[in-house]
Every structure is written in structure tokens, then in C-alpha cells.
Amino acid sequence: MDVSLSPAGRPTTQQDRALWAKAQELEATFLSEMLKDTGLGKSEGGFAGGIGEEQFGSFLRDEQAKRIVGRGGIGLAEHIFRSLRQGEAG
């Protein structure tokens, strides 16, 4: 598979950049769900946020997941990207 990468290891073609962005988006979605399952950010006791916390907690988890991906993530985006590239070539 021939992928044009910059010296920093990022895709250089417009098509590869679009695939890379989608791969990162998918990794962020996965991480957000994993953070949800861990109960991260859930308040307990008298200072719990109630229904508002339940409704808006997903926004916090989504942003946390995006930041994790933005700092390198867990490597899932790279695997997704390579899989998407193979799908286009075949």
C-alpha cells in the first residue's frame, strides 16, 4: 500500500487526510464509549449533578476522547486508516 506521508508521519494527499480524519473520529467515538463504561466523571453523593449531569456528561466525554486522540490516542486510528486505504485500493 502506497500512502504519502509527511516527515511527521501524517497523510499528505487530500484523500488520505480525509480518511485520517474519519479514522480519528472513529477512534474518538470508541474512546468516548469506553470512558462512559468506566463511569469517568460520574459524581456521587450530595454534590452529584443529577439529570443535567447525565444529559450533558456525554459532551465532556466526547471532548476528552477527542483530546486523547489529538495527542496520539491508542493507535486505533492508524489501524482504521490503513484498513480504509486498503478498502479503496481493492
PDB file of N, CA, C and O in Angstrom:
ATOM      1  N   MET A   1       0.856  -1.174   0.000  1.00  0.00           N
ATOM      2  CA  MET A   1       0.000   0.000   0.000  1.00  0.00           C
ATOM      3  C   MET A   1       0.899   1.233   0.000  1.00  0.00           C
ATOM      4  O   MET A   1       1.785   1.363   0.844  1.00  0.00           O
ATOM      5  N   ASP A   2       0.669   2.119  -0.934  1.00  0.00           N
ATOM      6  CA  ASP A   2       1.461   3.335  -1.053  1.00  0.00           C
ATOM      7  C   ASP A   2       0.685   4.501  -0.453  1.00  0.00           C
ATOM      8  O   ASP A   2      -0.304   4.960  -1.024  1.00  0.00           O
ATOM      9  N   VAL A   3       1.138   4.970   0.689  1.00  0.00           N
ATOM     10  CA  VAL A   3       0.495   6.097   1.364  1.00  0.00           C
ATOM     11  C   VAL A   3       1.507   7.220   1.450  1.00  0.00           C
ATOM     12  O   VAL A   3       2.616   7.028   1.948  1.00  0.00           O
ATOM     13  N   SER A   4       1.126   8.405   0.959  1.00  0.00           N
ATOM     14  CA  SER A   4       2.010   9.557   1.027  1.00  0.00           C
ATOM     15  C   SER A   4       1.944  10.155   2.421  1.00  0.00           C
ATOM     16  O   SER A   4       0.904  10.654   2.852  1.00  0.00           O
ATOM     17  N   LEU A   5       3.079  10.097   3.122  1.00  0.00           N
ATOM     18  CA  LEU A   5       3.134  10.635   4.477  1.00  0.00           C
ATOM     19  C   LEU A   5       4.149  11.755   4.558  1.00  0.00           C
ATOM     20  O   LEU A   5       5.164  11.746   3.860  1.00  0.00           O
ATOM     21  N   SER A   6       3.868  12.710   5.408  1.00  0.00           N
ATOM     22  CA  SER A   6       4.808  13.795   5.658  1.00  0.00           C
ATOM     23  C   SER A   6       5.922  13.259   6.553  1.00  0.00           C
ATOM     24  O   SER A   6       5.816  12.142   7.060  1.00  0.00           O
ATOM     25  N   PRO A   7       6.994  14.040   6.756  1.00  0.00           N
ATOM     26  CA  PRO A   7       8.047  13.589   7.671  1.00  0.00           C
ATOM     27  C   PRO A   7       7.521  13.324   9.080  1.00  0.00           C
ATOM     28  O   PRO A   7       8.099  12.522   9.815  1.00  0.00           O
ATOM     29  N   ALA A   8       6.437  13.986   9.462  1.00  0.00           N
ATOM     30  CA  ALA A   8       5.863  13.780  10.790  1.00  0.00           C
ATOM     31  C   ALA A   8       4.982  12.537  10.829  1.00  0.00           C
ATOM     32  O   ALA A   8       4.452  12.196  11.886  1.00  0.00           O
ATOM     33  N   GLY A   9       4.812  11.848   9.688  1.00  0.00           N
ATOM     34  CA  GLY A   9       4.015  10.639   9.645  1.00  0.00           C
ATOM     35  C   GLY A   9       2.542  10.872   9.405  1.00  0.00           C
ATOM     36  O   GLY A   9       1.727   9.980   9.640  1.00  0.00           O
ATOM     37  N   ARG A  10       2.189  12.050   8.943  1.00  0.00           N
ATOM     38  CA  ARG A  10       0.783  12.375   8.665  1.00  0.00           C
ATOM     39  C   ARG A  10       0.515  12.280   7.165  1.00  0.00           C
ATOM     40  O   ARG A  10       1.401  12.545   6.353  1.00  0.00           O
ATOM     41  N   PRO A  11      -0.718  11.898   6.800  1.00  0.00           N
ATOM     42  CA  PRO A  11      -1.074  11.816   5.375  1.00  0.00           C
ATOM     43  C   PRO A  11      -0.935  13.176   4.686  1.00  0.00           C
ATOM     44  O   PRO A  11      -1.233  14.217   5.272  1.00  0.00           O
ATOM     45  N   THR A  12      -0.476  13.146   3.430  1.00  0.00           N
ATOM     46  CA  THR A  12      -0.265  14.400   2.706  1.00  0.00           C
ATOM     47  C   THR A  12      -1.279  14.648   1.601  1.00  0.00           C
ATOM     48  O   THR A  12      -1.535  15.801   1.256  1.00  0.00           O
ATOM     49  N   THR A  13      -1.863  13.592   1.035  1.00  0.00           N
ATOM     50  CA  THR A  13      -2.840  13.820  -0.027  1.00  0.00           C
ATOM     51  C   THR A  13      -4.188  14.198   0.590  1.00  0.00           C
ATOM     52  O   THR A  13      -4.469  13.867   1.741  1.00  0.00           O
ATOM     53  N   GLN A  14      -5.002  14.883  -0.180  1.00  0.00           N
ATOM     54  CA  GLN A  14      -6.304  15.318   0.328  1.00  0.00           C
ATOM     55  C   GLN A  14      -7.171  14.114   0.693  1.00  0.00           C
ATOM     56  O   GLN A  14      -7.856  14.121   1.716  1.00  0.00           O
ATOM     57  N   GLN A  15      -7.138  13.095  -0.139  1.00  0.00           N
ATOM     58  CA  GLN A  15      -7.928  11.892   0.120  1.00  0.00           C
ATOM     59  C   GLN A  15      -7.456  11.200   1.411  1.00  0.00           C
ATOM     60  O   GLN A  15      -8.270  10.782   2.234  1.00  0.00           O
ATOM     61  N   ASP A  16      -6.132  11.087   1.572  1.00  0.00           N
ATOM     62  CA  ASP A  16      -5.598  10.456   2.777  1.00  0.00           C
ATOM     63  C   ASP A  16      -5.904  11.286   4.023  1.00  0.00           C
ATOM     64  O   ASP A  16      -6.162  10.729   5.090  1.00  0.00           O
ATOM     65  N   ARG A  17      -5.878  12.606   3.895  1.00  0.00           N
ATOM     66  CA  ARG A  17      -6.217  13.456   5.045  1.00  0.00           C
ATOM     67  C   ARG A  17      -7.668  13.250   5.456  1.00  0.00           C
ATOM     68  O   ARG A  17      -7.982  13.223   6.647  1.00  0.00           O
ATOM     69  N   ALA A  18      -8.555  13.106   4.474  1.00  0.00           N
ATOM     70  CA  ALA A  18      -9.976  12.871   4.777  1.00  0.00           C
ATOM     71  C   ALA A  18     -10.157  11.517   5.464  1.00  0.00           C
ATOM     72  O   ALA A  18     -10.922  11.402   6.423  1.00  0.00           O
ATOM     73  N   LEU A  19      -9.456  10.494   4.975  1.00  0.00           N
ATOM     74  CA  LEU A  19      -9.536   9.175   5.605  1.00  0.00           C
ATOM     75  C   LEU A  19      -8.959   9.202   7.017  1.00  0.00           C
ATOM     76  O   LEU A  19      -9.495   8.574   7.930  1.00  0.00           O
ATOM     77  N   TRP A  20      -7.856   9.939   7.187  1.00  0.00           N
ATOM     78  CA  TRP A  20      -7.225  10.048   8.504  1.00  0.00           C
ATOM     79  C   TRP A  20      -8.173  10.736   9.489  1.00  0.00           C
ATOM     80  O   TRP A  20      -8.278  10.323  10.644  1.00  0.00           O
ATOM     81  N   ALA A  21      -8.857  11.779   9.033  1.00  0.00           N
ATOM     82  CA  ALA A  21      -9.811  12.495   9.900  1.00  0.00           C
ATOM     83  C   ALA A  21     -10.946  11.561  10.314  1.00  0.00           C
ATOM     84  O   ALA A  21     -11.357  11.567  11.474  1.00  0.00           O
ATOM     85  N   LYS A  22     -11.452  10.765   9.386  1.00  0.00           N
ATOM     86  CA  LYS A  22     -12.521   9.805   9.706  1.00  0.00           C
ATOM     87  C   LYS A  22     -12.018   8.750  10.676  1.00  0.00           C
ATOM     88  O   LYS A  22     -12.729   8.370  11.606  1.00  0.00           O
ATOM     89  N   ALA A  23     -10.800   8.276  10.465  1.00  0.00           N
ATOM     90  CA  ALA A  23     -10.231   7.265  11.359  1.00  0.00           C
ATOM     91  C   ALA A  23     -10.095   7.819  12.777  1.00  0.00           C
ATOM     92  O   ALA A  23     -10.384   7.124  13.751  1.00  0.00           O
ATOM     93  N   GLN A  24      -9.653   9.071  12.887  1.00  0.00           N
ATOM     94  CA  GLN A  24      -9.538   9.695  14.203  1.00  0.00           C
ATOM     95  C   GLN A  24     -10.917   9.881  14.840  1.00  0.00           C
ATOM     96  O   GLN A  24     -11.079   9.700  16.047  1.00  0.00           O
ATOM     97  N   GLU A  25     -11.893  10.236  14.034  1.00  0.00           N
ATOM     98  CA  GLU A  25     -13.257  10.398  14.529  1.00  0.00           C
ATOM     99  C   GLU A  25     -13.792   9.074  15.086  1.00  0.00           C
ATOM    100  O   GLU A  25     -14.431   9.050  16.138  1.00  0.00           O
ATOM    101  N   LEU A  26     -13.525   7.983  14.377  1.00  0.00           N
ATOM    102  CA  LEU A  26     -13.966   6.675  14.842  1.00  0.00           C
ATOM    103  C   LEU A  26     -13.258   6.273  16.135  1.00  0.00           C
ATOM    104  O   LEU A  26     -13.878   5.704  17.033  1.00  0.00           O
ATOM    105  N   GLU A  27     -11.959   6.569  16.227  1.00  0.00           N
ATOM    106  CA  GLU A  27     -11.226   6.263  17.462  1.00  0.00           C
ATOM    107  C   GLU A  27     -11.785   7.078  18.626  1.00  0.00           C
ATOM    108  O   GLU A  27     -11.935   6.557  19.731  1.00  0.00           O
ATOM    109  N   ALA A  28     -12.092   8.340  18.386  1.00  0.00           N
ATOM    110  CA  ALA A  28     -12.655   9.184  19.438  1.00  0.00           C
ATOM    111  C   ALA A  28     -14.017   8.664  19.901  1.00  0.00           C
ATOM    112  O   ALA A  28     -14.321   8.686  21.093  1.00  0.00           O
ATOM    113  N   THR A  29     -14.829   8.199  18.958  1.00  0.00           N
ATOM    114  CA  THR A  29     -16.131   7.636  19.311  1.00  0.00           C
ATOM    115  C   THR A  29     -15.952   6.387  20.169  1.00  0.00           C
ATOM    116  O   THR A  29     -16.652   6.205  21.164  1.00  0.00           O
ATOM    117  N   PHE A  30     -15.018   5.534  19.781  1.00  0.00           N
ATOM    118  CA  PHE A  30     -14.728   4.328  20.551  1.00  0.00           C
ATOM    119  C   PHE A  30     -14.271   4.696  21.963  1.00  0.00           C
ATOM    120  O   PHE A  30     -14.764   4.140  22.944  1.00  0.00           O
ATOM    121  N   LEU A  31     -13.334   5.631  22.061  1.00  0.00           N
ATOM    122  CA  LEU A  31     -12.818   6.031  23.368  1.00  0.00           C
ATOM    123  C   LEU A  31     -13.903   6.661  24.237  1.00  0.00           C
ATOM    124  O   LEU A  31     -13.942   6.429  25.445  1.00  0.00           O
ATOM    125  N   SER A  32     -14.769   7.441  23.639  1.00  0.00           N
ATOM    126  CA  SER A  32     -15.858   8.060  24.382  1.00  0.00           C
ATOM    127  C   SER A  32     -16.749   6.989  25.009  1.00  0.00           C
ATOM    128  O   SER A  32     -17.151   7.106  26.166  1.00  0.00           O
ATOM    129  N   GLU A  33     -17.049   5.958  24.244  1.00  0.00           N
ATOM    130  CA  GLU A  33     -17.860   4.855  24.777  1.00  0.00           C
ATOM    131  C   GLU A  33     -17.132   4.116  25.889  1.00  0.00           C
ATOM    132  O   GLU A  33     -17.747   3.709  26.875  1.00  0.00           O
ATOM    133  N   MET A  34     -15.826   3.941  25.733  1.00  0.00           N
ATOM    134  CA  MET A  34     -15.052   3.274  26.775  1.00  0.00           C
ATOM    135  C   MET A  34     -15.020   4.119  28.053  1.00  0.00           C
ATOM    136  O   MET A  34     -15.131   3.587  29.158  1.00  0.00           O
ATOM    137  N   LEU A  35     -14.869   5.431  27.895  1.00  0.00           N
ATOM    138  CA  LEU A  35     -14.889   6.321  29.055  1.00  0.00           C
ATOM    139  C   LEU A  35     -16.244   6.275  29.754  1.00  0.00           C
ATOM    140  O   LEU A  35     -16.319   6.328  30.981  1.00  0.00           O
ATOM    141  N   LYS A  36     -17.298   6.178  28.976  1.00  0.00           N
ATOM    142  CA  LYS A  36     -18.652   6.087  29.534  1.00  0.00           C
ATOM    143  C   LYS A  36     -18.788   4.825  30.377  1.00  0.00           C
ATOM    144  O   LYS A  36     -19.328   4.861  31.483  1.00  0.00           O
ATOM    145  N   ASP A  37     -18.295   3.711  29.847  1.00  0.00           N
ATOM    146  CA  ASP A  37     -18.410   2.440  30.554  1.00  0.00           C
ATOM    147  C   ASP A  37     -17.583   2.401  31.834  1.00  0.00           C
ATOM    148  O   ASP A  37     -17.905   1.647  32.753  1.00  0.00           O
ATOM    149  N   THR A  38     -16.528   3.199  31.907  1.00  0.00           N
ATOM    150  CA  THR A  38     -15.721   3.228  33.124  1.00  0.00           C
ATOM    151  C   THR A  38     -16.367   4.074  34.214  1.00  0.00           C
ATOM    152  O   THR A  38     -15.983   3.991  35.381  1.00  0.00           O
ATOM    153  N   GLY A  39     -17.355   4.894  33.829  1.00  0.00           N
ATOM    154  CA  GLY A  39     -18.002   5.760  34.807  1.00  0.00           C
ATOM    155  C   GLY A  39     -17.213   7.035  35.065  1.00  0.00           C
ATOM    156  O   GLY A  39     -17.455   7.724  36.056  1.00  0.00           O
ATOM    157  N   LEU A  40     -16.279   7.353  34.191  1.00  0.00           N
ATOM    158  CA  LEU A  40     -15.454   8.546  34.357  1.00  0.00           C
ATOM    159  C   LEU A  40     -16.314   9.804  34.444  1.00  0.00           C
ATOM    160  O   LEU A  40     -17.178  10.032  33.598  1.00  0.00           O
ATOM    161  N   GLY A  41     -16.077  10.603  35.449  1.00  0.00           N
ATOM    162  CA  GLY A  41     -16.777  11.869  35.599  1.00  0.00           C
ATOM    163  C   GLY A  41     -18.097  11.778  36.326  1.00  0.00           C
ATOM    164  O   GLY A  41     -18.780  12.787  36.496  1.00  0.00           O
ATOM    165  N   LYS A  42     -18.467  10.593  36.755  1.00  0.00           N
ATOM    166  CA  LYS A  42     -19.730  10.411  37.456  1.00  0.00           C
ATOM    167  C   LYS A  42     -19.577  10.882  38.893  1.00  0.00           C
ATOM    168  O   LYS A  42     -18.718  10.387  39.622  1.00  0.00           O
ATOM    169  N   SER A  43     -20.398  11.827  39.299  1.00  0.00           N
ATOM    170  CA  SER A  43     -20.357  12.329  40.668  1.00  0.00           C
ATOM    171  C   SER A  43     -21.273  11.511  41.553  1.00  0.00           C
ATOM    172  O   SER A  43     -22.335  11.058  41.126  1.00  0.00           O
ATOM    173  N   GLU A  44     -20.857  11.332  42.764  1.00  0.00           N
ATOM    174  CA  GLU A  44     -21.672  10.599  43.719  1.00  0.00           C
ATOM    175  C   GLU A  44     -21.877  11.451  44.960  1.00  0.00           C
ATOM    176  O   GLU A  44     -21.096  12.359  45.245  1.00  0.00           O
ATOM    177  N   GLY A  45     -22.918  11.151  45.678  1.00  0.00           N
ATOM    178  CA  GLY A  45     -23.168  11.843  46.925  1.00  0.00           C
ATOM    179  C   GLY A  45     -24.005  13.087  46.738  1.00  0.00           C
ATOM    180  O   GLY A  45     -24.691  13.240  45.727  1.00  0.00           O
ATOM    181  N   GLY A  46     -23.950  13.976  47.713  1.00  0.00           N
ATOM    182  CA  GLY A  46     -24.771  15.175  47.732  1.00  0.00           C
ATOM    183  C   GLY A  46     -24.444  16.188  46.659  1.00  0.00           C
ATOM    184  O   GLY A  46     -25.263  17.061  46.372  1.00  0.00           O
ATOM    185  N   PHE A  47     -23.269  16.098  46.060  1.00  0.00           N
ATOM    186  CA  PHE A  47     -22.885  17.074  45.042  1.00  0.00           C
ATOM    187  C   PHE A  47     -23.027  16.540  43.624  1.00  0.00           C
ATOM    188  O   PHE A  47     -22.484  17.119  42.683  1.00  0.00           O
ATOM    189  N   ALA A  48     -23.743  15.454  43.470  1.00  0.00           N
ATOM    190  CA  ALA A  48     -23.962  14.893  42.135  1.00  0.00           C
ATOM    191  C   ALA A  48     -24.781  15.875  41.304  1.00  0.00           C
ATOM    192  O   ALA A  48     -25.589  16.632  41.842  1.00  0.00           O
ATOM    193  N   GLY A  49     -24.570  15.857  40.017  1.00  0.00           N
ATOM    194  CA  GLY A  49     -25.205  16.818  39.121  1.00  0.00           C
ATOM    195  C   GLY A  49     -26.624  16.487  38.714  1.00  0.00           C
ATOM    196  O   GLY A  49     -27.270  17.275  38.023  1.00  0.00           O
ATOM    197  N   GLY A  50     -27.116  15.343  39.128  1.00  0.00           N
ATOM    198  CA  GLY A  50     -28.487  14.972  38.806  1.00  0.00           C
ATOM    199  C   GLY A  50     -28.703  14.726  37.330  1.00  0.00           C
ATOM    200  O   GLY A  50     -27.809  14.264  36.620  1.00  0.00           O
ATOM    201  N   ILE A  51     -29.910  15.043  36.879  1.00  0.00           N
ATOM    202  CA  ILE A  51     -30.283  14.761  35.486  1.00  0.00           C
ATOM    203  C   ILE A  51     -29.469  15.591  34.492  1.00  0.00           C
ATOM    204  O   ILE A  51     -29.190  15.130  33.385  1.00  0.00           O
ATOM    205  N   GLY A  52     -29.091  16.799  34.874  1.00  0.00           N
ATOM    206  CA  GLY A  52     -28.274  17.633  33.985  1.00  0.00           C
ATOM    207  C   GLY A  52     -26.921  17.009  33.724  1.00  0.00           C
ATOM    208  O   GLY A  52     -26.414  17.046  32.603  1.00  0.00           O
ATOM    209  N   GLU A  53     -26.339  16.439  34.760  1.00  0.00           N
ATOM    210  CA  GLU A  53     -25.046  15.778  34.599  1.00  0.00           C
ATOM    211  C   GLU A  53     -25.180  14.568  33.673  1.00  0.00           C
ATOM    212  O   GLU A  53     -24.312  14.322  32.837  1.00  0.00           O
ATOM    213  N   GLU A  54     -26.251  13.829  33.824  1.00  0.00           N
ATOM    214  CA  GLU A  54     -26.474  12.667  32.971  1.00  0.00           C
ATOM    215  C   GLU A  54     -26.657  13.085  31.509  1.00  0.00           C
ATOM    216  O   GLU A  54     -26.144  12.428  30.603  1.00  0.00           O
ATOM    217  N   GLN A  55     -27.384  14.169  31.287  1.00  0.00           N
ATOM    218  CA  GLN A  55     -27.664  14.609  29.922  1.00  0.00           C
ATOM    219  C   GLN A  55     -26.454  15.206  29.232  1.00  0.00           C
ATOM    220  O   GLN A  55     -26.275  15.014  28.030  1.00  0.00           O
ATOM    221  N   PHE A  56     -25.623  15.922  29.963  1.00  0.00           N
ATOM    222  CA  PHE A  56     -24.508  16.637  29.335  1.00  0.00           C
ATOM    223  C   PHE A  56     -23.147  15.989  29.562  1.00  0.00           C
ATOM    224  O   PHE A  56     -22.138  16.471  29.048  1.00  0.00           O
ATOM    225  N   GLY A  57     -23.111  14.913  30.320  1.00  0.00           N
ATOM    226  CA  GLY A  57     -21.853  14.215  30.558  1.00  0.00           C
ATOM    227  C   GLY A  57     -21.235  13.679  29.281  1.00  0.00           C
ATOM    228  O   GLY A  57     -20.014  13.567  29.179  1.00  0.00           O
ATOM    229  N   SER A  58     -22.077  13.343  28.297  1.00  0.00           N
ATOM    230  CA  SER A  58     -21.559  12.810  27.041  1.00  0.00           C
ATOM    231  C   SER A  58     -20.712  13.848  26.306  1.00  0.00           C
ATOM    232  O   SER A  58     -19.748  13.496  25.626  1.00  0.00           O
ATOM    233  N   PHE A  59     -21.069  15.121  26.439  1.00  0.00           N
ATOM    234  CA  PHE A  59     -20.288  16.171  25.781  1.00  0.00           C
ATOM    235  C   PHE A  59     -18.871  16.230  26.357  1.00  0.00           C
ATOM    236  O   PHE A  59     -17.897  16.390  25.622  1.00  0.00           O
ATOM    237  N   LEU A  60     -18.772  16.100  27.670  1.00  0.00           N
ATOM    238  CA  LEU A  60     -17.465  16.100  28.328  1.00  0.00           C
ATOM    239  C   LEU A  60     -16.654  14.892  27.891  1.00  0.00           C
ATOM    240  O   LEU A  60     -15.482  15.027  27.543  1.00  0.00           O
ATOM    241  N   ARG A  61     -17.262  13.716  27.905  1.00  0.00           N
ATOM    242  CA  ARG A  61     -16.553  12.503  27.483  1.00  0.00           C
ATOM    243  C   ARG A  61     -16.108  12.592  26.024  1.00  0.00           C
ATOM    244  O   ARG A  61     -15.002  12.168  25.688  1.00  0.00           O
ATOM    245  N   ASP A  62     -16.959  13.139  25.157  1.00  0.00           N
ATOM    246  CA  ASP A  62     -16.591  13.288  23.741  1.00  0.00           C
ATOM    247  C   ASP A  62     -15.371  14.182  23.587  1.00  0.00           C
ATOM    248  O   ASP A  62     -14.461  13.870  22.818  1.00  0.00           O
ATOM    249  N   GLU A  63     -15.349  15.284  24.309  1.00  0.00           N
ATOM    250  CA  GLU A  63     -14.200  16.202  24.223  1.00  0.00           C
ATOM    251  C   GLU A  63     -12.942  15.573  24.797  1.00  0.00           C
ATOM    252  O   GLU A  63     -11.851  15.749  24.254  1.00  0.00           O
ATOM    253  N   GLN A  64     -13.091  14.840  25.897  1.00  0.00           N
ATOM    254  CA  GLN A  64     -11.928  14.156  26.472  1.00  0.00           C
ATOM    255  C   GLN A  64     -11.378  13.138  25.481  1.00  0.00           C
ATOM    256  O   GLN A  64     -10.163  13.023  25.317  1.00  0.00           O
ATOM    257  N   ALA A  65     -12.259  12.405  24.824  1.00  0.00           N
ATOM    258  CA  ALA A  65     -11.833  11.403  23.842  1.00  0.00           C
ATOM    259  C   ALA A  65     -11.123  12.069  22.666  1.00  0.00           C
ATOM    260  O   ALA A  65     -10.105  11.565  22.192  1.00  0.00           O
ATOM    261  N   LYS A  66     -11.655  13.200  22.189  1.00  0.00           N
ATOM    262  CA  LYS A  66     -11.014  13.922  21.081  1.00  0.00           C
ATOM    263  C   LYS A  66      -9.618  14.383  21.466  1.00  0.00           C
ATOM    264  O   LYS A  66      -8.698  14.338  20.649  1.00  0.00           O
ATOM    265  N   ARG A  67      -9.458  14.825  22.704  1.00  0.00           N
ATOM    266  CA  ARG A  67      -8.129  15.268  23.156  1.00  0.00           C
ATOM    267  C   ARG A  67      -7.157  14.097  23.252  1.00  0.00           C
ATOM    268  O   ARG A  67      -5.978  14.233  22.926  1.00  0.00           O
ATOM    269  N   ILE A  68      -7.651  12.959  23.695  1.00  0.00           N
ATOM    270  CA  ILE A  68      -6.794  11.772  23.753  1.00  0.00           C
ATOM    271  C   ILE A  68      -6.311  11.414  22.354  1.00  0.00           C
ATOM    272  O   ILE A  68      -5.129  11.137  22.149  1.00  0.00           O
ATOM    273  N   VAL A  69      -7.228  11.420  21.394  1.00  0.00           N
ATOM    274  CA  VAL A  69      -6.871  11.106  20.003  1.00  0.00           C
ATOM    275  C   VAL A  69      -5.913  12.158  19.455  1.00  0.00           C
ATOM    276  O   VAL A  69      -4.958  11.823  18.754  1.00  0.00           O
ATOM    277  N   GLY A  70      -6.161  13.424  19.768  1.00  0.00           N
ATOM    278  CA  GLY A  70      -5.310  14.510  19.297  1.00  0.00           C
ATOM    279  C   GLY A  70      -3.880  14.418  19.800  1.00  0.00           C
ATOM    280  O   GLY A  70      -2.964  14.980  19.200  1.00  0.00           O
ATOM    281  N   ARG A  71      -3.693  13.709  20.903  1.00  0.00           N
ATOM    282  CA  ARG A  71      -2.349  13.555  21.471  1.00  0.00           C
ATOM    283  C   ARG A  71      -1.747  12.183  21.177  1.00  0.00           C
ATOM    284  O   ARG A  71      -0.805  11.749  21.839  1.00  0.00           O
ATOM    285  N   GLY A  72      -2.306  11.512  20.176  1.00  0.00           N
ATOM    286  CA  GLY A  72      -1.732  10.240  19.767  1.00  0.00           C
ATOM    287  C   GLY A  72      -2.664   9.063  19.954  1.00  0.00           C
ATOM    288  O   GLY A  72      -2.496   8.031  19.305  1.00  0.00           O
ATOM    289  N   GLY A  73      -3.634   9.200  20.825  1.00  0.00           N
ATOM    290  CA  GLY A  73      -4.616   8.147  21.022  1.00  0.00           C
ATOM    291  C   GLY A  73      -4.016   6.833  21.455  1.00  0.00           C
ATOM    292  O   GLY A  73      -2.961   6.789  22.088  1.00  0.00           O
ATOM    293  N   ILE A  74      -4.700   5.763  21.105  1.00  0.00           N
ATOM    294  CA  ILE A  74      -4.254   4.418  21.474  1.00  0.00           C
ATOM    295  C   ILE A  74      -3.794   3.628  20.252  1.00  0.00           C
ATOM    296  O   ILE A  74      -3.528   2.430  20.354  1.00  0.00           O
ATOM    297  N   GLY A  75      -3.701   4.280  19.113  1.00  0.00           N
ATOM    298  CA  GLY A  75      -3.232   3.640  17.892  1.00  0.00           C
ATOM    299  C   GLY A  75      -4.335   3.046  17.027  1.00  0.00           C
ATOM    300  O   GLY A  75      -4.065   2.503  15.956  1.00  0.00           O
ATOM    301  N   LEU A  76      -5.561   3.149  17.485  1.00  0.00           N
ATOM    302  CA  LEU A  76      -6.674   2.589  16.733  1.00  0.00           C
ATOM    303  C   LEU A  76      -6.892   3.333  15.417  1.00  0.00           C
ATOM    304  O   LEU A  76      -7.214   2.710  14.405  1.00  0.00           O
ATOM    305  N   ALA A  77      -6.723   4.645  15.417  1.00  0.00           N
ATOM    306  CA  ALA A  77      -6.930   5.442  14.195  1.00  0.00           C
ATOM    307  C   ALA A  77      -5.998   4.989  13.077  1.00  0.00           C
ATOM    308  O   ALA A  77      -6.398   4.948  11.913  1.00  0.00           O
ATOM    309  N   GLU A  78      -4.764   4.652  13.424  1.00  0.00           N
ATOM    310  CA  GLU A  78      -3.826   4.205  12.395  1.00  0.00           C
ATOM    311  C   GLU A  78      -4.295   2.905  11.755  1.00  0.00           C
ATOM    312  O   GLU A  78      -4.209   2.747  10.537  1.00  0.00           O
ATOM    313  N   HIS A  79      -4.785   1.984  12.557  1.00  0.00           N
ATOM    314  CA  HIS A  79      -5.287   0.714  12.023  1.00  0.00           C
ATOM    315  C   HIS A  79      -6.532   0.940  11.158  1.00  0.00           C
ATOM    316  O   HIS A  79      -6.679   0.338  10.095  1.00  0.00           O
ATOM    317  N   ILE A  80      -7.409   1.803  11.622  1.00  0.00           N
ATOM    318  CA  ILE A  80      -8.617   2.116  10.849  1.00  0.00           C
ATOM    319  C   ILE A  80      -8.232   2.769   9.530  1.00  0.00           C
ATOM    320  O   ILE A  80      -8.766   2.421   8.477  1.00  0.00           O
ATOM    321  N   PHE A  81      -7.294   3.725   9.591  1.00  0.00           N
ATOM    322  CA  PHE A  81      -6.834   4.422   8.389  1.00  0.00           C
ATOM    323  C   PHE A  81      -6.284   3.434   7.367  1.00  0.00           C
ATOM    324  O   PHE A  81      -6.640   3.490   6.190  1.00  0.00           O
ATOM    325  N   ARG A  82      -5.429   2.544   7.812  1.00  0.00           N
ATOM    326  CA  ARG A  82      -4.817   1.583   6.893  1.00  0.00           C
ATOM    327  C   ARG A  82      -5.880   0.647   6.305  1.00  0.00           C
ATOM    328  O   ARG A  82      -5.801   0.267   5.137  1.00  0.00           O
ATOM    329  N   SER A  83      -6.863   0.285   7.116  1.00  0.00           N
ATOM    330  CA  SER A  83      -7.946  -0.559   6.622  1.00  0.00           C
ATOM    331  C   SER A  83      -8.785   0.178   5.576  1.00  0.00           C
ATOM    332  O   SER A  83      -9.162  -0.407   4.560  1.00  0.00           O
ATOM    333  N   LEU A  84      -9.077   1.444   5.817  1.00  0.00           N
ATOM    334  CA  LEU A  84      -9.833   2.249   4.854  1.00  0.00           C
ATOM    335  C   LEU A  84      -9.059   2.393   3.544  1.00  0.00           C
ATOM    336  O   LEU A  84      -9.640   2.324   2.461  1.00  0.00           O
ATOM    337  N   ARG A  85      -7.755   2.592   3.651  1.00  0.00           N
ATOM    338  CA  ARG A  85      -6.913   2.727   2.448  1.00  0.00           C
ATOM    339  C   ARG A  85      -6.926   1.441   1.641  1.00  0.00           C
ATOM    340  O   ARG A  85      -7.006   1.486   0.413  1.00  0.00           O
ATOM    341  N   GLN A  86      -6.849   0.303   2.301  1.00  0.00           N
ATOM    342  CA  GLN A  86      -6.881  -0.977   1.604  1.00  0.00           C
ATOM    343  C   GLN A  86      -8.218  -1.187   0.927  1.00  0.00           C
ATOM    344  O   GLN A  86      -8.283  -1.723  -0.180  1.00  0.00           O
ATOM    345  N   GLY A  87      -9.292  -0.763   1.592  1.00  0.00           N
ATOM    346  CA  GLY A  87     -10.630  -0.884   1.007  1.00  0.00           C
ATOM    347  C   GLY A  87     -10.779  -0.081  -0.256  1.00  0.00           C
ATOM    348  O   GLY A  87     -11.475  -0.504  -1.179  1.00  0.00           O
ATOM    349  N   GLU A  88     -10.137   1.080  -0.321  1.00  0.00           N
ATOM    350  CA  GLU A  88     -10.206   1.918  -1.533  1.00  0.00           C
ATOM    351  C   GLU A  88      -9.361   1.342  -2.648  1.00  0.00           C
ATOM    352  O   GLU A  88      -9.705   1.468  -3.823  1.00  0.00           O
ATOM    353  N   ALA A  89      -8.263   0.715  -2.290  1.00  0.00           N
ATOM    354  CA  ALA A  89      -7.362   0.168  -3.314  1.00  0.00           C
ATOM    355  C   ALA A  89      -7.944  -1.102  -3.943  1.00  0.00           C
ATOM    356  O   ALA A  89      -7.646  -1.434  -5.090  1.00  0.00           O
ATOM    357  N   GLY A  90      -8.780  -1.804  -3.172  1.00  0.00           N
ATOM    358  CA  GLY A  90      -9.287  -3.097  -3.656  1.00  0.00           C
ATOM    359  C   GLY A  90     -10.608  -3.035  -4.263  1.00  0.00           C
ATOM    360  O   GLY A  90     -11.133  -4.057  -4.704  1.00  0.00           O
TER     361      GLY A  90
END
